[in-house]
Amino acid sequence: MKIILASPRGFCAGVERAIGIVNDAIGFFGPPVYVRHEVVHNRRVVSELQEKGVIFVDDLLEVPDNSILIFSAHGVSQAIRKQAKSKNCRLFDATCPLVTKVHVEVRKQSAAGYHIIMIGHAGHPEVEGTMGQIEKDRISLVQTTYDIANLDIDSDKIFYVTQTTLSVDETKQIIRALQRKYPHIIGPKKDDICYATQNRQDSVKKLVKIVECVIVIGSPNSSNSRQLKHVAQSQGCLTYMIDSHEELDTAWLRDFKTVGITAGASVPENLITEVVQKISEAFPDTYTEQMESQPETISFPIPKIQKTGSHITQ
């Protein structure tokens, strides 16, 4: 059997930065360190940080006053920021800079009089954080093209933004539908969907052309991982999504000669290695190849922790 590894795959710059901030905080201050929501959507990463003394919470009422508190890579609403400051916590912001860009755009365009349309998944922490940047009556959520029919926006100034981890192709369809209903709608100069999401989806589109089956590694609550599965399936390729090698049934693969493997942007490389090793043990003649691609060179600096004060990007 031949395994072909998608490239790029796994960790993106925003995830590396977020995990780095949490590790630096726990190393500098010692436990406990509180993180509002899972810092990134990967069970292995979350579990390993919990073992170090990191406590993940969804409600800031669980955070004692004067604690060390970190905002996750998905970002938070202005209400959460205000609540955190009222508890006199040392605040550190692990929000992905590309998510922060969307937050800034929402506040800027709303202040300029635009009604905002957010394209994204209801309930996702990134969407909640973005929509929480301004008043509720100034922003509307669209999840699919079907939602557009229910929009009733009486304004000649409308601006759209998107969640950063969506399906690139489906998002383009939604934007075209919005433009048909609201010809005057405008959007950001540069797409909000992040480079890592775009690159990993493009890689999967190439991968499905040269393999018989695709394995996507990613946790169920990872939006960008689910989109990789969706992209592969939409191309007509048999696709399995697993959280780790423990969920892999090698019997799935016994009739295939070529298997592709990719991973979401919050998946560490060691999870990929473990999956490859399990397949190799089940099929001793297995060998691995890596797709050719342009390396990702984007990186985001990890702020240095000071003895006093906080690191807040907004």
C-alpha positions in Angstrom: 0.0 0.0 0.0 1.1 3.5 -0.7 0.2 6.4 1.7 0.3 9.9 0.3 0.5 12.7 2.8 -1.2 15.9 1.9 0.9 19.0 2.0 0.4 21.3 3.7 -1.4 19.6 6.6 -1.7 20.0 10.4 -0.7 23.0 12.5 -1.1 26.5 11.1 0.6 29.7 12.4 -2.4 30.8 14.5 -2.6 27.4 16.3 1.1 27.4 17.0 0.9 30.9 18.4 -2.1 30.1 20.6 -0.5 26.9 22.1 2.8 28.8 22.6 1.0 31.5 24.6 -0.6 28.9 26.9 2.6 26.9 27.4 4.5 30.1 28.1 1.9 31.2 30.7 1.9 27.9 32.5 5.7 27.8 32.5 6.0 31.4 33.7 3.2 31.5 36.4 2.7 27.8 37.1 -0.8 26.2 37.5 -3.6 27.0 37.4 -3.9 28.9 34.2 -7.5 29.4 32.9 -8.4 29.4 29.2 -11.7 30.6 28.0 -12.9 27.8 25.7 -10.6 25.1 24.2 -7.5 27.0 23.1 -7.8 25.1 19.8 -10.1 22.3 18.7 -8.0 19.2 19.2 -8.6 16.7 22.0 -4.9 15.6 22.2 -3.7 19.2 22.6 -6.3 20.0 25.2 -5.6 16.9 27.2 -1.9 17.5 27.3 -2.4 21.1 28.4 -4.8 19.9 31.1 -2.1 17.6 32.4 0.1 20.6 32.9 -2.5 22.4 35.0 -4.5 24.4 32.4 -8.2 24.7 33.1 -10.6 25.2 30.2 -13.8 27.0 30.9 -16.8 28.1 28.9 -18.2 30.4 31.6 -16.0 33.0 33.3 -18.0 32.5 36.5 -15.7 29.4 36.9 -12.7 31.6 36.9 -11.6 33.0 40.3 -10.8 36.7 40.6 -7.2 37.7 40.1 -6.5 34.6 38.0 -4.4 34.1 34.9 -6.9 34.0 32.0 -6.2 33.4 28.3 -8.6 33.9 25.4 -8.6 31.0 22.9 -7.5 31.2 19.3 -11.2 31.6 18.3 -11.6 35.0 19.8 -14.2 36.4 22.2 -16.9 39.0 22.3 -16.6 42.5 23.8 -18.9 41.4 26.6 -16.5 38.6 27.5 -13.5 41.0 27.5 -15.4 43.4 29.8 -16.4 40.5 32.1 -12.8 39.3 32.3 -11.5 42.7 33.2 -14.1 43.1 35.9 -12.6 40.0 37.6 -9.2 41.7 37.7 -7.6 38.8 35.9 -4.2 38.9 34.2 -5.4 38.6 30.6 -3.5 37.1 27.7 -5.0 37.0 24.2 -4.3 33.9 22.0 -6.9 35.0 19.4 -5.6 34.2 15.9 -4.5 37.4 14.2 -6.6 36.5 11.2 -9.7 36.4 13.4 -8.7 39.6 15.1 -8.6 41.1 11.6 -12.2 40.2 11.1 -13.2 41.7 14.5 -11.5 45.0 13.6 -13.3 45.0 10.2 -16.7 44.4 11.9 -16.2 47.3 14.3 -14.8 49.6 11.7 -17.6 49.0 9.2 -20.4 49.1 11.8 -19.0 52.5 13.0 -19.2 53.7 9.4 -22.9 52.9 9.3 -22.9 49.5 7.6 -25.1 46.6 8.6 -22.9 43.5 8.9 -23.7 40.0 7.5 -21.7 37.3 9.1 -21.2 34.1 7.0 -20.5 31.2 9.4 -21.8 28.4 11.6 -24.2 29.3 14.5 -22.8 28.3 17.9 -19.1 28.2 16.8 -17.0 30.2 19.2 -15.4 32.2 16.4 -18.8 33.3 15.1 -20.0 34.1 18.6 -16.9 36.2 19.2 -17.2 38.0 15.9 -20.9 38.8 16.2 -20.3 40.0 19.8 -18.1 42.8 18.6 -21.1 45.1 18.0 -24.8 45.4 18.9 -27.0 42.5 18.0 -29.3 44.6 15.7 -26.3 45.6 13.6 -25.2 42.1 12.5 -27.0 39.1 10.9 -25.9 35.5 10.5 -26.1 33.5 7.3 -25.1 29.8 7.3 -26.3 28.7 3.9 -27.8 30.2 0.7 -31.2 29.2 2.0 -30.9 31.7 4.9 -30.6 34.6 2.5 -34.3 34.6 1.7 -35.1 35.3 5.3 -32.9 38.4 5.4 -34.8 41.7 5.6 -32.2 44.5 5.8 -33.4 47.9 5.0 -30.1 49.7 4.4 -28.1 50.8 1.4 -24.9 50.1 3.3 -24.3 46.3 3.9 -20.9 44.7 4.5 -20.2 40.9 4.7 -17.5 39.0 6.6 -16.9 35.3 7.0 -15.8 32.8 9.5 -12.1 31.9 8.8 -12.5 28.1 8.6 -15.3 27.7 6.1 -15.5 25.7 2.9 -14.0 28.0 0.3 -16.3 26.9 -2.5 -19.5 27.0 -0.5 -18.6 30.5 0.9 -18.2 31.8 -2.7 -21.7 30.5 -3.5 -23.2 32.3 -0.5 -21.4 35.5 -1.4 -22.7 35.3 -5.0 -26.2 34.8 -3.7 -25.9 37.8 -1.3 -24.7 39.9 -4.2 -27.8 38.9 -6.2 -30.1 40.0 -3.5 -28.1 43.0 -2.4 -26.1 44.3 -5.4 -24.7 47.1 -3.4 -23.2 44.8 -0.7 -19.4 45.0 -0.3 -16.8 42.8 1.5 -13.3 42.9 2.7 -10.5 43.6 0.3 -8.9 40.3 1.2 -10.9 37.1 1.8 -11.5 36.3 5.5 -11.0 32.6 5.1 -7.5 32.0 6.3 -4.6 31.0 4.2 -4.2 27.6 6.1 -7.9 26.7 5.5 -7.5 27.6 1.8 -4.2 25.7 1.4 -5.4 22.5 3.1 -8.6 22.4 1.1 -6.7 23.0 -2.2 -4.3 20.2 -1.1 -7.2 17.8 -0.6 -8.6 18.6 -4.0 -5.3 17.4 -5.5 -5.0 14.5 -3.2 -8.3 12.9 -4.2 -7.2 12.7 -7.8 -4.4 10.3 -7.0 -5.8 8.1 -4.1 -8.7 5.7 -3.6 -9.5 6.8 -0.1 -8.8 9.8 2.2 -8.3 9.8 6.0 -8.9 13.2 7.6 -7.4 13.6 11.1 -9.2 16.1 13.3 -11.5 16.4 16.3 -15.3 16.5 15.7 -15.6 20.1 16.9 -12.9 21.3 14.5 -14.6 23.3 11.7 -11.6 23.3 9.4 -11.2 19.5 9.8 -14.8 18.9 9.0 -14.5 21.1 5.9 -11.6 18.9 4.7 -13.8 15.8 4.9 -16.6 17.7 3.1 -14.2 18.8 0.3 -12.9 15.2 -0.2 -16.4 13.8 -0.2 -17.7 16.4 -2.6 -15.1 15.3 -5.0 -16.5 11.8 -4.9 -13.8 10.2 -2.8 -14.5 7.8 0.1 -13.4 9.7 3.2 -13.1 8.8 6.9 -12.6 11.4 9.6 -10.8 10.2 12.8 -9.6 12.0 16.0 -6.6 9.7 16.4 -5.1 6.4 15.4 -7.3 4.7 18.1 -10.4 5.4 15.9 -8.9 4.0 12.8 -10.1 0.6 11.7 -7.5 -0.7 9.3 -10.0 -3.1 7.8 -11.4 0.0 6.0 -8.3 0.1 3.9 -7.6 -3.6 3.0 -9.0 -3.2 -0.6 -7.0 -0.1 -1.4 -3.5 0.4 -2.9 -3.4 4.1 -2.4 -4.6 6.0 0.7 -4.3 9.8 1.3 -3.9 11.4 4.7 -4.5 15.0 5.7 -5.1 16.8 9.0 -6.8 19.9 10.2 -5.0 23.1 11.2 -5.2 22.2 14.9 -3.7 18.7 14.6 -0.1 18.1 15.8 2.2 16.1 13.5 2.6 13.3 16.1 -1.1 12.3 15.6 -0.4 11.9 11.8 2.7 9.8 12.6 0.7 7.5 14.8 -1.9 6.9 12.1 0.8 6.2 9.5 2.5 3.8 11.9 -0.8 1.9 12.6 -1.4 1.4 8.9 2.2 0.3 8.3 1.9 -2.3 11.1 -1.3 -3.7 9.5 0.1 -3.7 6.0 3.8 -4.4 6.1 4.4 -3.5 2.5 3.3 0.1 3.1 5.5 3.0 2.0 4.8 6.7 2.4 5.1 9.7 0.0 4.5 13.3 0.5 2.8 15.6 -2.0 4.8 18.4 -3.4 3.7 21.9 -2.4 4.9 25.3 -1.6 5.9 25.6 2.0 3.9 27.8 4.3 6.1 30.6 5.5 3.6 32.7 7.5 4.3 32.9 11.2 2.9 34.9 14.1 5.1 36.0 16.9 4.4 34.8 20.5 4.4 37.8 22.8 6.8 37.8 25.7 5.2 37.5 29.1 6.0 40.4 31.5 5.9 40.2 35.3 3.2 42.8 35.4 0.4 43.8 33.1 -1.4 41.9 30.4 -1.1 41.2 26.7 -4.3 42.2 24.9 -4.4 42.7 21.2 -7.7 44.6 21.1 
